[in-house]
């Protein structure tokens, strides 16, 4: 089921707590385990950044109020 966000800040908060923060933990574990998760970290970081860029590009259309 899709999640609707009333503001861009709520979307960014959702992304941070559900995706970026776990990525930071994984990057820390990656250091502890001698770069074992390097490819996974790189791939997850790329996907998060790509999603954020797509949202920034489509921002005027996503949160259009119609006034």
mmCIF file of the N, C-alpha and C atoms, coordinates in Angstrom:
data_MODEL
# 
_entry.id   MODEL 
# 
loop_
_atom_site.group_PDB 
_atom_site.id 
_atom_site.type_symbol 
_atom_site.label_atom_id 
_atom_site.label_alt_id 
_atom_site.label_comp_id 
_atom_site.label_asym_id 
_atom_site.label_entity_id 
_atom_site.label_seq_id 
_atom_site.pdbx_PDB_ins_code 
_atom_site.Cartn_x 
_atom_site.Cartn_y 
_atom_site.Cartn_z 
_atom_site.occupancy 
_atom_site.B_iso_or_equiv 
_atom_site.pdbx_formal_charge 
_atom_site.auth_seq_id 
_atom_site.auth_comp_id 
_atom_site.auth_asym_id 
_atom_site.auth_atom_id 
_atom_site.pdbx_PDB_model_num 
ATOM 1   N N  . UNK A 1 1  ? 0.841  -1.171 0.000   1.00 0.00 ? 1  UNK A N  1 
ATOM 2   C CA . UNK A 1 1  ? 0.000  0.000  0.000   1.00 0.00 ? 1  UNK A CA 1 
ATOM 3   C C  . UNK A 1 1  ? 0.890  1.238  0.000   1.00 0.00 ? 1  UNK A C  1 
ATOM 4   N N  . UNK A 1 2  ? 0.649  2.178  -0.896  1.00 0.00 ? 2  UNK A N  1 
ATOM 5   C CA . UNK A 1 2  ? 1.486  3.378  -0.968  1.00 0.00 ? 2  UNK A CA 1 
ATOM 6   C C  . UNK A 1 2  ? 1.311  4.268  0.260   1.00 0.00 ? 2  UNK A C  1 
ATOM 7   N N  . UNK A 1 3  ? 2.368  4.957  0.589   1.00 0.00 ? 3  UNK A N  1 
ATOM 8   C CA . UNK A 1 3  ? 2.359  5.882  1.717   1.00 0.00 ? 3  UNK A CA 1 
ATOM 9   C C  . UNK A 1 3  ? 2.309  7.291  1.162   1.00 0.00 ? 3  UNK A C  1 
ATOM 10  N N  . UNK A 1 4  ? 1.381  8.115  1.660   1.00 0.00 ? 4  UNK A N  1 
ATOM 11  C CA . UNK A 1 4  ? 1.254  9.503  1.220   1.00 0.00 ? 4  UNK A CA 1 
ATOM 12  C C  . UNK A 1 4  ? 1.874  10.414 2.271   1.00 0.00 ? 4  UNK A C  1 
ATOM 13  N N  . UNK A 1 5  ? 2.665  11.369 1.817   1.00 0.00 ? 5  UNK A N  1 
ATOM 14  C CA . UNK A 1 5  ? 3.323  12.307 2.709   1.00 0.00 ? 5  UNK A CA 1 
ATOM 15  C C  . UNK A 1 5  ? 2.779  13.706 2.450   1.00 0.00 ? 5  UNK A C  1 
ATOM 16  N N  . UNK A 1 6  ? 2.388  14.421 3.489   1.00 0.00 ? 6  UNK A N  1 
ATOM 17  C CA . UNK A 1 6  ? 1.832  15.759 3.279   1.00 0.00 ? 6  UNK A CA 1 
ATOM 18  C C  . UNK A 1 6  ? 2.894  16.810 2.920   1.00 0.00 ? 6  UNK A C  1 
ATOM 19  N N  . UNK A 1 7  ? 4.132  16.587 3.358   1.00 0.00 ? 7  UNK A N  1 
ATOM 20  C CA . UNK A 1 7  ? 5.196  17.554 3.069   1.00 0.00 ? 7  UNK A CA 1 
ATOM 21  C C  . UNK A 1 7  ? 6.471  16.828 2.662   1.00 0.00 ? 7  UNK A C  1 
ATOM 22  N N  . UNK A 1 8  ? 7.367  17.584 2.078   1.00 0.00 ? 8  UNK A N  1 
ATOM 23  C CA . UNK A 1 8  ? 8.659  17.029 1.687   1.00 0.00 ? 8  UNK A CA 1 
ATOM 24  C C  . UNK A 1 8  ? 9.484  16.672 2.920   1.00 0.00 ? 8  UNK A C  1 
ATOM 25  N N  . UNK A 1 9  ? 9.330  17.439 3.991   1.00 0.00 ? 9  UNK A N  1 
ATOM 26  C CA . UNK A 1 9  ? 10.065 17.137 5.223   1.00 0.00 ? 9  UNK A CA 1 
ATOM 27  C C  . UNK A 1 9  ? 9.659  15.786 5.800   1.00 0.00 ? 9  UNK A C  1 
ATOM 28  N N  . UNK A 1 10 ? 8.380  15.470 5.734   1.00 0.00 ? 10 UNK A N  1 
ATOM 29  C CA . UNK A 1 10 ? 7.945  14.171 6.257   1.00 0.00 ? 10 UNK A CA 1 
ATOM 30  C C  . UNK A 1 10 ? 8.494  13.037 5.395   1.00 0.00 ? 10 UNK A C  1 
ATOM 31  N N  . UNK A 1 11 ? 8.610  13.262 4.080   1.00 0.00 ? 11 UNK A N  1 
ATOM 32  C CA . UNK A 1 11 ? 9.212  12.257 3.197   1.00 0.00 ? 11 UNK A CA 1 
ATOM 33  C C  . UNK A 1 11 ? 10.682 12.062 3.532   1.00 0.00 ? 11 UNK A C  1 
ATOM 34  N N  . UNK A 1 12 ? 11.407 13.153 3.697   1.00 0.00 ? 12 UNK A N  1 
ATOM 35  C CA . UNK A 1 12 ? 12.834 13.060 4.034   1.00 0.00 ? 12 UNK A CA 1 
ATOM 36  C C  . UNK A 1 12 ? 13.056 12.373 5.370   1.00 0.00 ? 12 UNK A C  1 
ATOM 37  N N  . UNK A 1 13 ? 12.199 12.664 6.344   1.00 0.00 ? 13 UNK A N  1 
ATOM 38  C CA . UNK A 1 13 ? 12.288 12.021 7.654   1.00 0.00 ? 13 UNK A CA 1 
ATOM 39  C C  . UNK A 1 13 ? 12.046 10.515 7.524   1.00 0.00 ? 13 UNK A C  1 
ATOM 40  N N  . UNK A 1 14 ? 11.069 10.135 6.726   1.00 0.00 ? 14 UNK A N  1 
ATOM 41  C CA . UNK A 1 14 ? 10.775 8.720  6.484   1.00 0.00 ? 14 UNK A CA 1 
ATOM 42  C C  . UNK A 1 14 ? 11.972 8.019  5.840   1.00 0.00 ? 14 UNK A C  1 
ATOM 43  N N  . UNK A 1 15 ? 12.552 8.638  4.825   1.00 0.00 ? 15 UNK A N  1 
ATOM 44  C CA . UNK A 1 15 ? 13.713 8.058  4.146   1.00 0.00 ? 15 UNK A CA 1 
ATOM 45  C C  . UNK A 1 15 ? 14.883 7.944  5.111   1.00 0.00 ? 15 UNK A C  1 
ATOM 46  N N  . UNK A 1 16 ? 15.103 8.967  5.925   1.00 0.00 ? 16 UNK A N  1 
ATOM 47  C CA . UNK A 1 16 ? 16.235 8.936  6.844   1.00 0.00 ? 16 UNK A CA 1 
ATOM 48  C C  . UNK A 1 16 ? 16.098 7.802  7.857   1.00 0.00 ? 16 UNK A C  1 
ATOM 49  N N  . UNK A 1 17 ? 14.942 7.705  8.500   1.00 0.00 ? 17 UNK A N  1 
ATOM 50  C CA . UNK A 1 17 ? 14.784 6.703  9.559   1.00 0.00 ? 17 UNK A CA 1 
ATOM 51  C C  . UNK A 1 17 ? 14.661 5.284  9.030   1.00 0.00 ? 17 UNK A C  1 
ATOM 52  N N  . UNK A 1 18 ? 14.101 5.102  7.840   1.00 0.00 ? 18 UNK A N  1 
ATOM 53  C CA . UNK A 1 18 ? 13.869 3.752  7.336   1.00 0.00 ? 18 UNK A CA 1 
ATOM 54  C C  . UNK A 1 18 ? 14.957 3.247  6.387   1.00 0.00 ? 18 UNK A C  1 
ATOM 55  N N  . UNK A 1 19 ? 15.741 4.153  5.800   1.00 0.00 ? 19 UNK A N  1 
ATOM 56  C CA . UNK A 1 19 ? 16.741 3.718  4.832   1.00 0.00 ? 19 UNK A CA 1 
ATOM 57  C C  . UNK A 1 19 ? 18.143 4.269  5.115   1.00 0.00 ? 19 UNK A C  1 
ATOM 58  N N  . UNK A 1 20 ? 18.266 5.567  5.335   1.00 0.00 ? 20 UNK A N  1 
ATOM 59  C CA . UNK A 1 20 ? 19.590 6.158  5.499   1.00 0.00 ? 20 UNK A CA 1 
ATOM 60  C C  . UNK A 1 20 ? 20.241 5.769  6.828   1.00 0.00 ? 20 UNK A C  1 
ATOM 61  N N  . UNK A 1 21 ? 19.469 5.753  7.906   1.00 0.00 ? 21 UNK A N  1 
ATOM 62  C CA . UNK A 1 21 ? 20.037 5.377  9.202   1.00 0.00 ? 21 UNK A CA 1 
ATOM 63  C C  . UNK A 1 21 ? 20.500 3.921  9.226   1.00 0.00 ? 21 UNK A C  1 
ATOM 64  N N  . UNK A 1 22 ? 19.695 2.969  8.723   1.00 0.00 ? 22 UNK A N  1 
ATOM 65  C CA . UNK A 1 22 ? 20.216 1.596  8.645   1.00 0.00 ? 22 UNK A CA 1 
ATOM 66  C C  . UNK A 1 22 ? 21.445 1.475  7.740   1.00 0.00 ? 22 UNK A C  1 
ATOM 67  N N  . UNK A 1 23 ? 21.508 2.311  6.700   1.00 0.00 ? 23 UNK A N  1 
ATOM 68  C CA . UNK A 1 23 ? 22.691 2.302  5.838   1.00 0.00 ? 23 UNK A CA 1 
ATOM 69  C C  . UNK A 1 23 ? 23.921 2.765  6.610   1.00 0.00 ? 23 UNK A C  1 
ATOM 70  N N  . UNK A 1 24 ? 23.766 3.780  7.446   1.00 0.00 ? 24 UNK A N  1 
ATOM 71  C CA . UNK A 1 24 ? 24.891 4.245  8.264   1.00 0.00 ? 24 UNK A CA 1 
ATOM 72  C C  . UNK A 1 24 ? 25.369 3.143  9.215   1.00 0.00 ? 24 UNK A C  1 
ATOM 73  N N  . UNK A 1 25 ? 24.430 2.397  9.782   1.00 0.00 ? 25 UNK A N  1 
ATOM 74  C CA . UNK A 1 25 ? 24.799 1.278  10.662  1.00 0.00 ? 25 UNK A CA 1 
ATOM 75  C C  . UNK A 1 25 ? 25.547 0.219  9.862   1.00 0.00 ? 25 UNK A C  1 
ATOM 76  N N  . UNK A 1 26 ? 25.053 -0.075 8.667   1.00 0.00 ? 26 UNK A N  1 
ATOM 77  C CA . UNK A 1 26 ? 25.723 -1.058 7.815   1.00 0.00 ? 26 UNK A CA 1 
ATOM 78  C C  . UNK A 1 26 ? 27.123 -0.586 7.414   1.00 0.00 ? 26 UNK A C  1 
ATOM 79  N N  . UNK A 1 27 ? 27.286 0.705  7.159   1.00 0.00 ? 27 UNK A N  1 
ATOM 80  C CA . UNK A 1 27 ? 28.610 1.227  6.831   1.00 0.00 ? 27 UNK A CA 1 
ATOM 81  C C  . UNK A 1 27 ? 29.553 1.093  8.023   1.00 0.00 ? 27 UNK A C  1 
ATOM 82  N N  . UNK A 1 28 ? 29.047 1.305  9.228   1.00 0.00 ? 28 UNK A N  1 
ATOM 83  C CA . UNK A 1 28 ? 29.873 1.121  10.421  1.00 0.00 ? 28 UNK A CA 1 
ATOM 84  C C  . UNK A 1 28 ? 30.274 -0.350 10.570  1.00 0.00 ? 28 UNK A C  1 
ATOM 85  N N  . UNK A 1 29 ? 29.317 -1.253 10.367  1.00 0.00 ? 29 UNK A N  1 
ATOM 86  C CA . UNK A 1 29 ? 29.632 -2.683 10.432  1.00 0.00 ? 29 UNK A CA 1 
ATOM 87  C C  . UNK A 1 29 ? 30.596 -3.081 9.323   1.00 0.00 ? 29 UNK A C  1 
ATOM 88  N N  . UNK A 1 30 ? 30.485 -2.413 8.185   1.00 0.00 ? 30 UNK A N  1 
ATOM 89  C CA . UNK A 1 30 ? 31.388 -2.678 7.081   1.00 0.00 ? 30 UNK A CA 1 
ATOM 90  C C  . UNK A 1 30 ? 32.832 -2.387 7.492   1.00 0.00 ? 30 UNK A C  1 
ATOM 91  N N  . UNK A 1 31 ? 33.033 -1.310 8.231   1.00 0.00 ? 31 UNK A N  1 
ATOM 92  C CA . UNK A 1 31 ? 34.382 -1.002 8.718   1.00 0.00 ? 31 UNK A CA 1 
ATOM 93  C C  . UNK A 1 31 ? 34.856 -2.066 9.703   1.00 0.00 ? 31 UNK A C  1 
ATOM 94  N N  . UNK A 1 32 ? 33.941 -2.507 10.570  1.00 0.00 ? 32 UNK A N  1 
ATOM 95  C CA . UNK A 1 32 ? 34.304 -3.494 11.579  1.00 0.00 ? 32 UNK A CA 1 
ATOM 96  C C  . UNK A 1 32 ? 34.627 -4.858 10.971  1.00 0.00 ? 32 UNK A C  1 
ATOM 97  N N  . UNK A 1 33 ? 33.971 -5.198 9.862   1.00 0.00 ? 33 UNK A N  1 
ATOM 98  C CA . UNK A 1 33 ? 34.173 -6.505 9.230   1.00 0.00 ? 33 UNK A CA 1 
ATOM 99  C C  . UNK A 1 33 ? 35.041 -6.431 7.973   1.00 0.00 ? 33 UNK A C  1 
ATOM 100 N N  . UNK A 1 34 ? 35.956 -5.466 7.940   1.00 0.00 ? 34 UNK A N  1 
ATOM 101 C CA . UNK A 1 34 ? 36.980 -5.361 6.883   1.00 0.00 ? 34 UNK A CA 1 
ATOM 102 C C  . UNK A 1 34 ? 36.382 -5.283 5.479   1.00 0.00 ? 34 UNK A C  1 
ATOM 103 N N  . UNK A 1 35 ? 35.446 -4.367 5.291   1.00 0.00 ? 35 UNK A N  1 
ATOM 104 C CA . UNK A 1 35 ? 34.855 -4.079 3.970   1.00 0.00 ? 35 UNK A CA 1 
ATOM 105 C C  . UNK A 1 35 ? 34.101 -5.270 3.366   1.00 0.00 ? 35 UNK A C  1 
ATOM 106 N N  . UNK A 1 36 ? 33.519 -6.109 4.193   1.00 0.00 ? 36 UNK A N  1 
ATOM 107 C CA . UNK A 1 36 ? 32.758 -7.254 3.706   1.00 0.00 ? 36 UNK A CA 1 
ATOM 108 C C  . UNK A 1 36 ? 31.494 -6.812 2.985   1.00 0.00 ? 36 UNK A C  1 
ATOM 109 N N  . UNK A 1 37 ? 30.860 -5.735 3.436   1.00 0.00 ? 37 UNK A N  1 
ATOM 110 C CA . UNK A 1 37 ? 29.595 -5.269 2.880   1.00 0.00 ? 37 UNK A CA 1 
ATOM 111 C C  . UNK A 1 37 ? 29.764 -4.069 1.954   1.00 0.00 ? 37 UNK A C  1 
ATOM 112 N N  . UNK A 1 38 ? 30.936 -3.892 1.384   1.00 0.00 ? 38 UNK A N  1 
ATOM 113 C CA . UNK A 1 38 ? 31.218 -2.711 0.570   1.00 0.00 ? 38 UNK A CA 1 
ATOM 114 C C  . UNK A 1 38 ? 30.262 -2.592 -0.610  1.00 0.00 ? 38 UNK A C  1 
ATOM 115 N N  . UNK A 1 39 ? 30.047 -3.659 -1.343  1.00 0.00 ? 39 UNK A N  1 
ATOM 116 C CA . UNK A 1 39 ? 29.172 -3.607 -2.516  1.00 0.00 ? 39 UNK A CA 1 
ATOM 117 C C  . UNK A 1 39 ? 27.722 -3.330 -2.121  1.00 0.00 ? 39 UNK A C  1 
ATOM 118 N N  . UNK A 1 40 ? 27.288 -3.912 -1.029  1.00 0.00 ? 40 UNK A N  1 
ATOM 119 C CA . UNK A 1 40 ? 25.923 -3.684 -0.555  1.00 0.00 ? 40 UNK A CA 1 
ATOM 120 C C  . UNK A 1 40 ? 25.732 -2.236 -0.132  1.00 0.00 ? 40 UNK A C  1 
ATOM 121 N N  . UNK A 1 41 ? 26.706 -1.682 0.579   1.00 0.00 ? 41 UNK A N  1 
ATOM 122 C CA . UNK A 1 41 ? 26.633 -0.285 1.003   1.00 0.00 ? 41 UNK A CA 1 
ATOM 123 C C  . UNK A 1 41 ? 26.599 0.650  -0.196  1.00 0.00 ? 41 UNK A C  1 
ATOM 124 N N  . UNK A 1 42 ? 27.455 0.385  -1.139  1.00 0.00 ? 42 UNK A N  1 
ATOM 125 C CA . UNK A 1 42 ? 27.529 1.233  -2.330  1.00 0.00 ? 42 UNK A CA 1 
ATOM 126 C C  . UNK A 1 42 ? 26.223 1.187  -3.109  1.00 0.00 ? 42 UNK A C  1 
ATOM 127 N N  . UNK A 1 43 ? 25.651 -0.008 -3.257  1.00 0.00 ? 43 UNK A N  1 
ATOM 128 C CA . UNK A 1 43 ? 24.406 -0.171 -3.998  1.00 0.00 ? 43 UNK A CA 1 
ATOM 129 C C  . UNK A 1 43 ? 23.236 0.503  -3.279  1.00 0.00 ? 43 UNK A C  1 
ATOM 130 N N  . UNK A 1 44 ? 23.147 0.322  -1.968  1.00 0.00 ? 44 UNK A N  1 
ATOM 131 C CA . UNK A 1 44 ? 22.062 0.954  -1.214  1.00 0.00 ? 44 UNK A CA 1 
ATOM 132 C C  . UNK A 1 44 ? 22.183 2.471  -1.234  1.00 0.00 ? 44 UNK A C  1 
ATOM 133 N N  . UNK A 1 45 ? 23.384 2.984  -1.109  1.00 0.00 ? 45 UNK A N  1 
ATOM 134 C CA . UNK A 1 45 ? 23.599 4.429  -1.146  1.00 0.00 ? 45 UNK A CA 1 
ATOM 135 C C  . UNK A 1 45 ? 23.214 4.995  -2.506  1.00 0.00 ? 45 UNK A C  1 
ATOM 136 N N  . UNK A 1 46 ? 23.556 4.295  -3.571  1.00 0.00 ? 46 UNK A N  1 
ATOM 137 C CA . UNK A 1 46 ? 23.206 4.735  -4.916  1.00 0.00 ? 46 UNK A CA 1 
ATOM 138 C C  . UNK A 1 46 ? 21.688 4.758  -5.104  1.00 0.00 ? 46 UNK A C  1 
ATOM 139 N N  . UNK A 1 47 ? 21.000 3.745  -4.604  1.00 0.00 ? 47 UNK A N  1 
ATOM 140 C CA . UNK A 1 47 ? 19.548 3.680  -4.747  1.00 0.00 ? 47 UNK A CA 1 
ATOM 141 C C  . UNK A 1 47 ? 18.848 4.787  -3.952  1.00 0.00 ? 47 UNK A C  1 
ATOM 142 N N  . UNK A 1 48 ? 19.320 5.057  -2.745  1.00 0.00 ? 48 UNK A N  1 
ATOM 143 C CA . UNK A 1 48 ? 18.724 6.123  -1.941  1.00 0.00 ? 48 UNK A CA 1 
ATOM 144 C C  . UNK A 1 48 ? 18.935 7.471  -2.621  1.00 0.00 ? 48 UNK A C  1 
ATOM 145 N N  . UNK A 1 49 ? 20.140 7.730  -3.089  1.00 0.00 ? 49 UNK A N  1 
ATOM 146 C CA . UNK A 1 49 ? 20.419 9.005  -3.756  1.00 0.00 ? 49 UNK A CA 1 
ATOM 147 C C  . UNK A 1 49 ? 19.615 9.155  -5.041  1.00 0.00 ? 49 UNK A C  1 
ATOM 148 N N  . UNK A 1 50 ? 19.464 8.082  -5.794  1.00 0.00 ? 50 UNK A N  1 
ATOM 149 C CA . UNK A 1 50 ? 18.685 8.138  -7.027  1.00 0.00 ? 50 UNK A CA 1 
ATOM 150 C C  . UNK A 1 50 ? 17.218 8.448  -6.725  1.00 0.00 ? 50 UNK A C  1 
ATOM 151 N N  . UNK A 1 51 ? 16.671 7.835  -5.697  1.00 0.00 ? 51 UNK A N  1 
ATOM 152 C CA . UNK A 1 51 ? 15.288 8.101  -5.313  1.00 0.00 ? 51 UNK A CA 1 
ATOM 153 C C  . UNK A 1 51 ? 15.100 9.542  -4.873  1.00 0.00 ? 51 UNK A C  1 
ATOM 154 N N  . UNK A 1 52 ? 16.026 10.051 -4.086  1.00 0.00 ? 52 UNK A N  1 
ATOM 155 C CA . UNK A 1 52 ? 15.931 11.440 -3.636  1.00 0.00 ? 52 UNK A CA 1 
ATOM 156 C C  . UNK A 1 52 ? 16.040 12.417 -4.800  1.00 0.00 ? 52 UNK A C  1 
ATOM 157 N N  . UNK A 1 53 ? 16.899 12.124 -5.777  1.00 0.00 ? 53 UNK A N  1 
ATOM 158 C CA . UNK A 1 53 ? 17.004 12.983 -6.959  1.00 0.00 ? 53 UNK A CA 1 
ATOM 159 C C  . UNK A 1 53 ? 15.718 12.974 -7.773  1.00 0.00 ? 53 UNK A C  1 
ATOM 160 N N  . UNK A 1 54 ? 15.110 11.801 -7.943  1.00 0.00 ? 54 UNK A N  1 
ATOM 161 C CA . UNK A 1 54 ? 13.855 11.707 -8.685  1.00 0.00 ? 54 UNK A CA 1 
ATOM 162 C C  . UNK A 1 54 ? 12.741 12.485 -7.993  1.00 0.00 ? 54 UNK A C  1 
ATOM 163 N N  . UNK A 1 55 ? 12.706 12.424 -6.685  1.00 0.00 ? 55 UNK A N  1 
ATOM 164 C CA . UNK A 1 55 ? 11.685 13.166 -5.951  1.00 0.00 ? 55 UNK A CA 1 
ATOM 165 C C  . UNK A 1 55 ? 11.927 14.659 -6.077  1.00 0.00 ? 55 UNK A C  1 
ATOM 166 N N  . UNK A 1 56 ? 13.172 15.102 -5.998  1.00 0.00 ? 56 UNK A N  1 
ATOM 167 C CA . UNK A 1 56 ? 13.481 16.525 -6.141  1.00 0.00 ? 56 UNK A CA 1 
ATOM 168 C C  . UNK A 1 56 ? 13.089 17.038 -7.528  1.00 0.00 ? 56 UNK A C  1 
ATOM 169 N N  . UNK A 1 57 ? 13.312 16.229 -8.561  1.00 0.00 ? 57 UNK A N  1 
ATOM 170 C CA . UNK A 1 57 ? 12.952 16.637 -9.920  1.00 0.00 ? 57 UNK A CA 1 
ATOM 171 C C  . UNK A 1 57 ? 11.437 16.759 -10.057 1.00 0.00 ? 57 UNK A C  1 
ATOM 172 N N  . UNK A 1 58 ? 10.705 15.823 -9.474  1.00 0.00 ? 58 UNK A N  1 
ATOM 173 C CA . UNK A 1 58 ? 9.248  15.790 -9.607  1.00 0.00 ? 58 UNK A CA 1 
ATOM 174 C C  . UNK A 1 58 ? 8.522  16.509 -8.480  1.00 0.00 ? 58 UNK A C  1 
ATOM 175 N N  . UNK A 1 59 ? 9.228  17.223 -7.653  1.00 0.00 ? 59 UNK A N  1 
ATOM 176 C CA . UNK A 1 59 ? 8.640  17.890 -6.498  1.00 0.00 ? 59 UNK A CA 1 
ATOM 177 C C  . UNK A 1 59 ? 7.476  18.819 -6.853  1.00 0.00 ? 59 UNK A C  1 
ATOM 178 N N  . UNK A 1 60 ? 7.580  19.661 -7.869  1.00 0.00 ? 60 UNK A N  1 
ATOM 179 C CA . UNK A 1 60 ? 6.436  20.540 -8.183  1.00 0.00 ? 60 UNK A CA 1 
ATOM 180 C C  . UNK A 1 60 ? 5.170  19.775 -8.564  1.00 0.00 ? 60 UNK A C  1 
ATOM 181 N N  . UNK A 1 61 ? 5.317  18.599 -9.111  1.00 0.00 ? 61 UNK A N  1 
ATOM 182 C CA . UNK A 1 61 ? 4.156  17.820 -9.531  1.00 0.00 ? 61 UNK A CA 1 
ATOM 183 C C  . UNK A 1 61 ? 3.606  16.944 -8.409  1.00 0.00 ? 61 UNK A C  1 
ATOM 184 N N  . UNK A 1 62 ? 4.470  16.516 -7.510  1.00 0.00 ? 62 UNK A N  1 
ATOM 185 C CA . UNK A 1 62 ? 4.046  15.641 -6.427  1.00 0.00 ? 62 UNK A CA 1 
ATOM 186 C C  . UNK A 1 62 ? 3.222  16.391 -5.392  1.00 0.00 ? 62 UNK A C  1 
ATOM 187 N N  . UNK A 1 63 ? 3.672  17.577 -5.000  1.00 0.00 ? 63 UNK A N  1 
ATOM 188 C CA . UNK A 1 63 ? 3.002  18.339 -3.946  1.00 0.00 ? 63 UNK A CA 1 
ATOM 189 C C  . UNK A 1 63 ? 2.212  19.515 -4.526  1.00 0.00 ? 63 UNK A C  1 
ATOM 190 N N  . UNK A 1 64 ? 1.662  19.362 -5.722  1.00 0.00 ? 64 UNK A N  1 
ATOM 191 C CA . UNK A 1 64 ? 0.875  20.409 -6.367  1.00 0.00 ? 64 UNK A CA 1 
ATOM 192 C C  . UNK A 1 64 ? -0.437 20.622 -5.607  1.00 0.00 ? 64 UNK A C  1 
ATOM 193 N N  . UNK A 1 65 ? -0.691 21.854 -5.214  1.00 0.00 ? 65 UNK A N  1 
ATOM 194 C CA . UNK A 1 65 ? -1.894 22.165 -4.428  1.00 0.00 ? 65 UNK A CA 1 
ATOM 195 C C  . UNK A 1 65 ? -3.090 22.519 -5.304  1.00 0.00 ? 65 UNK A C  1 
ATOM 196 N N  . UNK A 1 66 ? -2.846 22.950 -6.542  1.00 0.00 ? 66 UNK A N  1 
ATOM 197 C CA . UNK A 1 66 ? -3.949 23.283 -7.447  1.00 0.00 ? 66 UNK A CA 1 
ATOM 198 C C  . UNK A 1 66 ? -4.589 24.627 -7.173  1.00 0.00 ? 66 UNK A C  1 
ATOM 199 N N  . UNK A 1 67 ? -3.840 25.573 -6.609  1.00 0.00 ? 67 UNK A N  1 
ATOM 200 C CA . UNK A 1 67 ? -4.425 26.867 -6.326  1.00 0.00 ? 67 UNK A CA 1 
ATOM 201 C C  . UNK A 1 67 ? -4.027 27.891 -7.343  1.00 0.00 ? 67 UNK A C  1 
# 
